[in-house]
Amino acid sequence: MEEKTDWMEFLSSNLVFPFDGIVDDSQDPGSLVQYGDKLVVAKITGDDDKYGIIAGVRMGRSRRHLPIVDIAIADSGSPNKTTLDVYKAWFANELNA
């Protein structure tokens, strides 16, 4: 749990919010958020033992919470891309550990 807290602090401090994102992982059927949906990532809102760091996102007028590992940076030149990619790599390794 302490590592997730460190990641929450790191991402909150090093990502520039808000930023445009795209859902880049499949979601549960019937979910209001689907692969390829465009959204705005507003902030880090928490963590979950199964899904990792959770982001608060906006889709139009709707607000949702989504695991940040399910979000890609829309602008490939954004400085946020490297920061998020490092977290995603760490999270994938944790799942396989």
N, C-alpha and C positions, 0 to 999 in steps of 0.2 A: 504493500500500500504506500510506503514511503516513496518508492520510485515513481508511482503515478502522481503523487503530490509534487515531486520535483518536476515531472514533465508538465503538469498543469501550470506551475509557476514559470517554467522555461517557455512554453508556448504562449502563455499570456503576455510575457515580457518581450518576446522576440518576433511574434507575428504582428503585422500591422493591420489593425481592424478599422473598418470593415473591409472585406475583400470578396471579389466575385469567385464563385466556385461552381463546380459541376459534380453531381452525384456520379461517382465512378465505380460503384459496386452495386451488384443486384440487391434489391430489397425484397422483403416478404411480399408475396402476392396480396394485392388489396391495400398495400401501404399507400399513404397519400404522397409519399416521396418515392420516385422511381429512377432507375438508371438513366443518366443523360439529362435529368432536370437541372436547370440553372437556378442558382440561389446566391444569396449574400450571407457570408459568414460574419456574424456580428460580434461574437465573443466566445470565450471558453466558459462553459457553465457548470462543469462537474466531471466526475469520472465514474466508471462502472467496471466491476470486476471482469465482466465478459467482453464488453465493447470498448473499453479504454476511455480515452478522453472524449468528452461530449462537448459539442459546439452548439451554441444558439444560432439558428439560421432563419433567414426570411425568404419566403417565396411569394412574391407579390405582397399581398397584405397579410399573408399567413405567417405565423411564427411556429417554429418547430425546434426539436433537439435531435441531433444526429451525431453518430460517432465520427470524429474528425478523420479517421482512417478511411471512411467511405466518401471523402470529398477530395477532388482534385482542384488545384489552382487553375482558374480559367485562363490567366495570362501566364504563358510559359516563361516570360521574362521577369516575372515578379520576384522580388527578393524573398517573398514568403515560400516560394517553391522549395528551395533547398531546406529550409527549416522544417517544413511539413514532411518532406521526403525522408529526412533523418528520423523523425518520430515514427513514420510508417515502417521503416526498416527495422527499428527497434521493436515495435509492436509485433511485426510478423515473426521476428526471432523469438519473442516471448511466447507466442502461441505454439511454436515448434519445440520449445525447450522442455 
